[in-house]
Amino acid sequence: MSFRHKNLLGIEPLHPEEIRTILDLSDRYVDLNRGTQKHSDVLSGLTQINMFFENSTRTQASFELAGKRLGADVMNMAMQASSIKKGETLIDTALTLNAMHPDLLVVRHPHSGAVNLLAEKVNCAVLNAGDGRHEHPTQALLDALTIRRAKGRIHRLTIAICGDIAHSRVARSNILLLGKMENRVRVIGPPTLMPAGMADFGVEIFDDMAEGLRDADVVMMLRLQRERMDGGFIPSQREYYHRFGLDAQKLAHARDDAIVMHPGPMNRGVEIDGTIADDINRSVIQEQVEMGVAVRMAAMDLLARNLRAVPEGVMV
């Protein structure tokens, strides 16, 4: 399998073949997870530490379950009550952890670039579970796996990413991945939630849902990240839903077989109508959650192979 990285810090460094490698291995872990015997010994003898500086339910639970199913010793650190609250720097925390000789470090942090900085200070493999507005690589990979399993391919599709583009690391990682795999990517949202320089990513930009969703194969809704907003980005939630919330009327502009996605947690009646979210014929939101465990198992498996096979300092 073609995957020569020491860490998984973002989608940007990955080549299309490496993305396919992760997705192919993830398919095998989907089968394992659906069986009666869900455990493997791939990470047996290795220690995984989960460090979440931001609250998380889906991602942290998914990484924890993935590690345990692969046989790792998994430790969740309560970063909200850690020494960082006492004034310890991120680098000092990294050096302290490094002295404990972990093998896999899973990190979520509110500041862009913090995970990359931490990765420079430790000897183990680091997985980015989301850093600020920068990247969320495993989310993009699980979205790609969900799309590939639903559509039979992950190239030459028309994919609309809708909502709060400005504050979304999910959007950024998906745009990078989907562009690498030769898809037509559209971003839809109000101008106040559309970051400057978006056109440089090779996407089409819309502020009208009907135009942006026309003939789309995939409709990916984003969470309205109110915790990252410090001003009047939207007039009101009601107005936002009227213009940019996904309902049956807006979805009708997409292809009849278009799938609907959302990374969660959802604000029903703000970003998406509950009926659409629960439509078993269109929504793949629960499949995204399932694929998340498999993708994280695959990512840790591949990084562990590199840890065991190649001397430290050889990989990039």
Phi and psi in degrees as a GROMACS rama.xvg file:
@    title "Ramachandran Plot"
@    xaxis  label "Phi"
@    yaxis  label "Psi"
@TYPE xy
-92.3609  97.9097  SER-2
-161.718  105.927  PHE-3
-114.481  22.4248  ARG-4
-93.0322  146.447  HIS-5
-78.7285  -36.1313  LYS-6
-124.703  164.452  ASN-7
-120.51  91.0034  LEU-8
-101.877  -19.79  LEU-9
-174.472  172.693  GLY-10
-80.6411  -28.9616  ILE-11
-51.9304  -42.0605  GLU-12
-77.8319  -9.338  PRO-13
-82.9256  140.043  LEU-14
-88.9513  156.456  HIS-15
-51.7625  -38.9113  PRO-16
-66.1523  -35.2645  GLU-17
-69.3005  -36.6435  GLU-18
-62.7071  -44.371  ILE-19
-63.7046  -36.0369  ARG-20
-59.7017  -46.4148  THR-21
-63.5505  -43.345  ILE-22
-66.9126  -39.7821  LEU-23
-64.061  -43.7953  ASP-24
-67.7437  -35.8216  LEU-25
-60.2424  -39.0385  SER-26
-57.0445  -39.2558  ASP-27
-67.588  -35.6538  ARG-28
-74.2193  -26.2105  TYR-29
-60.265  -45.3964  VAL-30
-62.2869  -42.5242  ASP-31
-60.8284  -45.8683  LEU-32
-66.577  -24.2793  ASN-33
-88.3612  -6.55293  ARG-34
-86.6143  177.84  GLY-35
-79.3299  -29.215  THR-36
-104.399  101.372  GLN-37
-96.8704  6.26334  LYS-38
-110.476  148.305  HIS-39
-133.487  166.116  SER-40
-111.868  23.0784  ASP-41
-57.6815  -38.1806  VAL-42
-104.896  17.8963  LEU-43
-58.8647  132.193  SER-44
87.68  -6.81144  GLY-45
-100.736  152.524  LEU-46
-111.564  129.45  THR-47
-114.845  126.833  GLN-48
-114.703  126.661  ILE-49
-100.656  119.875  ASN-50
-117.884  105.408  MET-51
-114.67  105.23  PHE-52
-82.313  -9.3751  PHE-53
-120.245  150.003  GLU-54
-63.8191  142.27  ASN-55
-155.595  141.382  SER-56
-110.353  -60.4935  THR-57
-63.4875  -51.6489  ARG-58
-67.1975  -44.9849  THR-59
-66.0736  -44.2907  GLN-60
-62.342  -38.7477  ALA-61
-65.3841  -45.2738  SER-62
-66.1754  -39.6564  PHE-63
-63.8562  -46.3337  GLU-64
-65.0672  -40.5312  LEU-65
-59.9062  -46.6107  ALA-66
-63.122  -43.2392  GLY-67
-67.2621  -37.6796  LYS-68
-67.554  -23.373  ARG-69
-94.2571  1.92241  LEU-70
90.5127  11.6113  GLY-71
-77.888  157.57  ALA-72
-84.9716  113.833  ASP-73
-107.987  129.724  VAL-74
-125.246  128.349  MET-75
-99.7174  121.535  ASN-76
-93.0709  130.99  MET-77
-82.5333  86.3882  ALA-78
-68.4381  -23.6712  MET-79
-65.3666  -23.1038  GLN-80
-114.31  20.0368  ALA-81
-85.2495  -179.879  SER-82
-67.7099  -15.1072  SER-83
-60.5483  -33.7913  ILE-84
-67.3438  -18.7564  LYS-85
-94.0412  4.22996  LYS-86
108.055  -2.00846  GLY-87
-68.2288  139.173  GLU-88
-78.1151  163.111  THR-89
-61.3675  -39.1907  LEU-90
-65.4119  -42.9455  ILE-91
-63.9175  -38.075  ASP-92
-61.9197  -42.8397  THR-93
-61.7117  -44.033  ALA-94
-65.0853  -36.767  LEU-95
-64.3017  -46.5826  THR-96
-64.3893  -39.8805  LEU-97
-59.9296  -33.2862  ASN-98
-67.7211  -17.2785  ALA-99
-87.7415  -3.79902  MET-100
58.7445  53.6507  HIS-101
-72.7372  164.566  PRO-102
-105.232  -35.6  ASP-103
-131.701  129.902  LEU-104
-122.67  119.139  LEU-105
-105.891  122.147  VAL-106
-129.416  131.037  VAL-107
-119.144  133.768  ARG-108
-144.267  144.772  HIS-109
-73.4932  -12.7529  PRO-110
-105.98  130.433  HIS-111
-60.8744  133.641  SER-112
88.5073  -10.2082  GLY-113
-64.1679  -38.2949  ALA-114
-67.8713  -39.0427  VAL-115
-62.6103  -41.1516  ASN-116
-62.1823  -44.83  LEU-117
-62.3461  -39.8238  LEU-118
-61.9779  -27.8236  ALA-119
-72.6821  -15.901  GLU-120
-104.727  -4.33416  LYS-121
-122.145  159.771  VAL-122
-93.0611  -14.1832  ASN-123
-87.7402  175.873  CYS-124
-77.7578  135.691  ALA-125
-116.478  133.151  VAL-126
-115.236  128.028  LEU-127
-82.49  114.321  ASN-128
-97.6496  18.952  ALA-129
119.525  120.261  GLY-130
-131.143  110.236  ASP-131
51.9567  -131.196  GLY-132
-97.5402  11.1344  ARG-133
-79.3383  -77.2467  HIS-134
-146.565  159.974  GLU-135
-145.468  74.9951  HIS-136
-61.4712  -40.7946  PRO-137
-69.9175  -26.0953  THR-138
-66.3998  -44.5118  GLN-139
-63.0613  -38.7381  ALA-140
-67.9589  -40.282  LEU-141
-69.887  -33.2853  LEU-142
-64.9889  -42.3812  ASP-143
-62.883  -40.6337  ALA-144
-64.4735  -41.9087  LEU-145
-61.2569  -45.1637  THR-146
-63.4351  -45.8899  ILE-147
-62.4167  -39.4771  ARG-148
-71.8534  -31.381  ARG-149
-81.2083  -36.1805  ALA-150
-105.259  -10.771  LYS-151
83.1404  -1.20403  GLY-152
-161.729  165.526  ARG-153
-131.982  37.48  ILE-154
-145.478  154.319  HIS-155
54.6769  43.0375  ARG-156
-111.908  158.336  LEU-157
-101.463  116.051  THR-158
-123.116  123.787  ILE-159
-104.05  124.306  ALA-160
-107.812  120.343  ILE-161
-123.553  134.917  CYS-162
122.95  -132.943  GLY-163
-82.2944  78.455  ASP-164
-70.013  -37.1  ILE-165
-60.7368  -37.5549  ALA-166
-102.462  7.73367  HIS-167
-104.58  111.9  SER-168
-70.7524  -26.6448  ARG-169
-62.6328  -43.875  VAL-170
-61.8024  -46.0867  ALA-171
-60.5134  -48.1443  ARG-172
-65.4649  -38.8242  SER-173
-66.9831  -40.4338  ASN-174
-61.2363  -43.2488  ILE-175
-63.0204  -48.423  LEU-176
-65.4369  -49.0047  LEU-177
-65.5309  -32.4165  LEU-178
-67.7958  -41.245  GLY-179
-60.8816  -30.7117  LYS-180
-95.1684  17.8828  MET-181
64.7306  44.3566  GLU-182
-101.726  160.35  ASN-183
-92.7601  113.792  ARG-184
-109.911  130.253  VAL-185
-117.489  142.583  ARG-186
-117.782  135.254  VAL-187
-129.054  131.122  ILE-188
175.972  170.309  GLY-189
-67.5421  149.814  PRO-190
-54.7294  -30.8978  PRO-191
-69.3017  -18.8189  THR-192
-113.581  21.1841  LEU-193
-115.479  111.903  MET-194
-66.4078  152.478  PRO-195
-64.4633  146.263  ALA-196
79.8849  12.4022  GLY-197
-62.0819  -34.2386  MET-198
-64.2135  -22.807  ALA-199
-66.2889  -16.6779  ASP-200
-84.5445  1.50509  PHE-201
76.9668  25.9714  GLY-202
-106.007  161.956  VAL-203
-95.5034  137.729  GLU-204
-112.684  130.998  ILE-205
-133.141  148.669  PHE-206
-118.712  18.0612  ASP-207
-131.275  121.705  ASP-208
-63.7994  -39.8259  MET-209
-61.0148  -43.9168  ALA-210
-69.812  -44.8006  GLU-211
-67.5607  -31.4757  GLY-212
-89.2044  -5.76426  LEU-213
-57.4192  119.887  ARG-214
61.4994  24.5164  ASP-215
-73.3132  141.849  ALA-216
-85.876  -29.3979  ASP-217
-135.917  133.107  VAL-218
-117.494  111.409  VAL-219
-108.694  109.047  MET-220
-87.7936  148.984  MET-221
-116.34  152.437  LEU-222
-73.5712  138.959  ARG-223
-76.6752  107.828  LEU-224
-89.1922  76.8178  GLN-225
-64.3291  -26.7993  ARG-226
-69.5147  -17.1931  GLU-227
-99.8556  2.13715  ARG-228
-99.263  132.085  MET-229
-120.438  22.0604  ASP-230
-159.786  -171.238  GLY-231
-86.5596  75.3704  GLY-232
-73.7629  -29.2623  PHE-233
-133.463  147.348  ILE-234
-61.398  -44.7399  PRO-235
-167.709  161.424  SER-236
-64.3401  -36.0389  GLN-237
-62.9546  -44.6087  ARG-238
-67.5826  -38.8577  GLU-239
-60.4575  -46.1091  TYR-240
-63.1899  -39.6227  TYR-241
-59.4839  -40.997  HIS-242
-92.2572  -36.9448  ARG-243
-126.636  -3.19659  PHE-244
-74.8095  141.031  GLY-245
-83.5976  119.858  LEU-246
-130.274  -179.777  ASP-247
-61.4008  -37.6725  ALA-248
-64.2301  -44.3928  GLN-249
-72.0937  -40.4701  LYS-250
-62.7257  -24.8128  LEU-251
-61.7698  -19.1855  ALA-252
-77.5257  -20.5065  HIS-253
-79.4772  174.726  ALA-254
-63.7028  153.96  ARG-255
-61.1713  -28.6283  ASP-256
-103.383  17.9181  ASP-257
-64.3868  142.063  ALA-258
-98.4057  154.234  ILE-259
-114.479  133.065  VAL-260
-128.187  158.377  MET-261
-160.91  130.404  HIS-262
-73.7431  -15.4241  PRO-263
74.55  159.543  GLY-264
-72.0219  147.442  PRO-265
-87.7489  143.452  MET-266
-103.127  92.5687  ASN-267
-64.3821  138.469  ARG-268
80.4871  1.56568  GLY-269
-118.708  -55.6007  VAL-270
-98.4108  -27.5018  GLU-271
-154.939  142.215  ILE-272
-73.196  137.496  ASP-273
-59.4328  -32.8696  GLY-274
-64.783  -39.5939  THR-275
-68.6158  -42.8001  ILE-276
-60.7614  -31.119  ALA-277
-99.7782  3.60944  ASP-278
-73.7021  108.733  ASP-279
-66.1951  -17.2295  ILE-280
-86.4812  -18.6481  ASN-281
-121.503  -39.6609  ARG-282
-81.1978  133.539  SER-283
-118.921  26.4959  VAL-284
-64.5037  -41.9151  ILE-285
-70.3224  -32.5361  GLN-286
-63.7643  -35.379  GLU-287
-58.7869  -42.0476  GLN-288
-62.7241  -44.3905  VAL-289
-62.6799  -45.2254  GLU-290
-64.6673  -27.1108  MET-291
-60.014  -41.0843  GLY-292
-64.5299  -45.4799  VAL-293
-64.1732  -42.6937  ALA-294
-64.3015  -41.2496  VAL-295
-70.308  -32.6095  ARG-296
-63.2956  -45.2815  MET-297
-63.3349  -43.432  ALA-298
-63.1901  -44.7279  ALA-299
-69.6873  -35.2377  MET-300
-58.9473  -50.1514  ASP-301
-65.2045  -40.8339  LEU-302
-66.2937  -37.8214  LEU-303
-66.2217  -37.0751  ALA-304
-59.991  -41.7002  ARG-305
-68.955  -37.5131  ASN-306
-59.4729  -39.9114  LEU-307
-83.6565  -25.1864  ARG-308
-98.8073  -25.8208  ALA-309
-121.766  135.657  VAL-310
-60.5927  147.829  PRO-311
-58.1072  137.499  GLU-312
97.2562  -8.51602  GLY-313
-83.9749  -38.9406  VAL-314
-82.0219  161.66  MET-315
